[in-house]
């Protein structure tokens, strides 16, 4: 019996198998809770898709827009509890 020709695809050398992708790790601090409905959301979303609450607030002291889940303005340091 002479040599048997085996296609390379059968051997798995040139198959189109997908490589296992590494799972994407969530960045620490990348998620916040909506102050209205308490659902977990990515911090870059300006409005909650579940309850439509705005997740950004304008600081009454320096007029800069920042995340509503913070307790104080990161720019001027004024607490938001007074303005709520």
N, C-alpha and C positions, 0 to 999 in steps of 0.2 A: 504494500500500500504506500502510495506516494504521499507527500505532504498535503495536509488539508488546509485550504484557504479559509480563514475565519475573518469575517469583516471586523474592522477595528471598532465599529459602533457596538457590536455585540460584546466586545471586551470592555466597553465603557471608557475607552480612551478619548473618544471624540463625541460623546453623548451631550445632549443639551440639558443636562440636569442643573437645577438652580442651586447656587451655593447658599448655604445657611447664612442668613443675615443676622448680625448681632442685634439684639433688642435695643431700642433707643432708651437710654436712661433719662428719667425725668430730672431736670435741673433742680437743685435744692432751692426752694423758695420760688419756684416758677408758678405755683398755683396759689390762689387765694380763695376765700369763701365769699360768696355774694352776701352783702349785709342784709338784704331783704329776704331771700329764700334759703340761704345757707348752702347752696350747691357749690361744689368745687369747680373753679374755672381757672383758665390760664390768665396770668396777670396782665397780659397785653390786650385783652378784650375790653373795649370801652363800655360795652353794655351787655347785661346778662341775657343769654338767649332763652332762658327759662321763664323769667318774670319781667324782663325788659327794664330792670332797674339800671340806672347809670352807675358805673363803677369808678367814675372819675369825679373829682370835686375841684372847684376853683377856690384856692386859698383866699379868704377874705382880707388877709394882710398884704400878700405880695402879688395877687392876681395870677398866679401860675397854676396850671392844671396838673393834678397829681392823683394818685390812686386813693380811692375812698377808704380802703381797708387800713390805711395808716392812721395812727393816732395823732400825729403831728406833721406839719409840712416839712418835707426834707430840705427845702430851700431856705426858709426863714425860721423854722422851729416853732411856730405858733401852733398850739394844740387845736385840733378840729372839734373837740367836744363842745367848745363854746359856740361854734357856728351851726351845730346840728339842731 
